[in-house]
Amino acid sequence: MQNFFDRIAGLAIGAKIGIAVGAIFLLVGGYYYFFYGDMLERKEQLARDEARLEKEKKDYEKRKQEYLAFRNEVSALLEEQKELLRVLPKKDDIEQFIESVQAQIELAGLSKVASVREAATPVEMYVKIPVKMSLIGSYHQINHFFKQVGDLKRIVNIEDLSLEPVSSGAAMALDQTNQLKANFVATTFQFVDKGQGGTGKGGVSITSGGAK
C-alpha cells in the first residue's frame, strides 16, 4: 500500500490531479449508486404509492357518495311505500272505510237512505271496491260531506253522482225543506300483491257485501 502511495507521489502534478478527480468521481458514483439512487427509487415508489392511495381515496369517496345517495333513495322509496299503503292498503278493511264515511255523514248532518257494497273489480295492481250510497240533506251539507270524504286518508273516488229534489212529502217526514237526494258511488281501492295467491283476478279473493 505504501509503494502505491509512493508511486502516486512520484507522478506529475497533472496525473495527480487526474487521479484525484477520478477518485472524486468514483466516490460520487459509488454514493449515487449505493445511497442516492436508492433514495430516488424509494422516493419514486412513495410518489407512486401516494398517487395510488389518492386514487383509492377518490374512489372510496365516490362509492361513499353513491352509497349515501342509494340509501337516501331507498329511504325515500320506503316512505313512499308507507304513504302508498296508507292510502292504498293491502287489506280490504271495507267495514272501517264504511265507518269512516258514516262518521262524515253524521258530521255533515245528512240522512243516509241506502248503502250497498257492490262487487269488487280487479284492475292491474289494485282492486276497486265500490259502495253505492244515497243521502239526503241540503246542498251545503252534501258539499261539506264530499269535501270531508276527500280529506280521508284512504283514497276515495265519488262516481256517478246525481242530485234530485226530495218530494215534499218525504221532506216533511224528515221535518226539513229544500232537501236534495244525492245518489253516488263511493269507490275505494285495495293494493294487490301479484305474488299472493287468491281466487280472483290478480291473485285476490273478490267478495261483495249487501245493503247497510
PEGINOR-V567255 format. One record per backbone hydrogen bond with DSSP energy under -1.0 kcal/mol. NH is the residue of the N-H (numbers start at 1). CO is the residue of the C=O. E is the energy in kcal/mol with one decimal. If there is no record, write none. Layout:
# PEGINOR-V567255
nh->(NH;NH)
co->(CO;CO)
e->(E;E)
This chain:
# PEGINOR-V567255
nh->(5;6;7;8;9;10;11;16;17;18;19;20;21;22;23;24;25;26;27;28;29;30;31;32;33;34;35;36;37;39;40;41;42;43;44;45;46;47;48;49;50;51;52;53;54;55;56;57;58;59;60;61;62;63;64;65;66;67;68;69;70;71;72;73;74;75;76;77;78;79;80;81;82;83;84;85;86;87;88;97;98;99;100;101;102;103;104;105;106;107;108;110;111;113;114;116;117;118;121;123;126;127;128;129;131;132;133;134;135;136;137;142;143;144;145;146;147;148;149;150;152;155;157;159;162;164;166;171;172;173;174;175;176;180;181;182;183;184;185;186;187;188;190;191;192;196;200;203;212)
co->(1;2;3;4;5;6;8;12;13;14;15;16;17;18;19;20;21;22;23;24;25;26;27;28;29;30;31;31;32;35;36;37;38;39;40;41;42;43;44;45;46;47;48;49;50;51;52;53;54;55;56;57;58;59;60;61;62;63;64;65;66;67;68;69;70;71;72;73;74;75;76;77;78;79;80;81;82;83;84;93;94;95;96;97;98;99;100;101;102;103;104;105;136;134;134;132;210;130;128;126;123;190;121;188;186;116;184;114;182;111;180;138;139;140;141;142;143;144;145;146;149;87;187;185;183;181;179;167;168;169;170;172;171;137;164;135;162;133;159;131;157;129;127;89;125;193;204;200;115)
e->(-1.8;-2.5;-2.4;-1.8;-2.4;-1.5;-1.4;-2.3;-2.5;-2.4;-2.8;-2.7;-2.9;-2.8;-2.6;-2.3;-2.8;-2.5;-2.5;-3.1;-3.1;-2.6;-2.7;-2.8;-2.9;-2.9;-2.8;-1.9;-3.9;-2.3;-2.8;-2.6;-2.5;-2.6;-2.8;-2.3;-2.6;-2.3;-2.4;-2.8;-2.6;-2.4;-2.7;-2.8;-2.5;-2.3;-2.7;-2.5;-2.4;-2.7;-2.6;-2.8;-2.4;-2.9;-2.8;-2.5;-2.5;-2.6;-2.8;-2.5;-2.5;-3.1;-2.6;-2.2;-2.7;-2.6;-2.5;-2.5;-2.5;-2.3;-2.5;-2.5;-2.4;-2.5;-2.9;-2.9;-1.4;-2.0;-2.9;-2.0;-2.8;-2.3;-2.1;-2.3;-2.9;-2.2;-1.6;-2.0;-2.2;-2.3;-1.9;-2.3;-2.7;-3.1;-1.5;-3.1;-1.2;-2.3;-2.6;-3.5;-2.4;-2.4;-3.3;-3.2;-1.7;-3.0;-3.0;-2.1;-2.3;-2.7;-2.2;-2.5;-2.7;-2.4;-2.2;-2.3;-1.9;-2.2;-2.4;-1.9;-1.4;-2.0;-3.1;-2.9;-2.4;-1.8;-2.4;-2.6;-2.5;-1.9;-1.5;-1.0;-2.9;-2.8;-3.5;-3.1;-2.7;-2.3;-2.9;-2.8;-3.3;-2.2;-1.9;-2.9;-3.0;-2.2;-2.8;-1.7;-2.7)
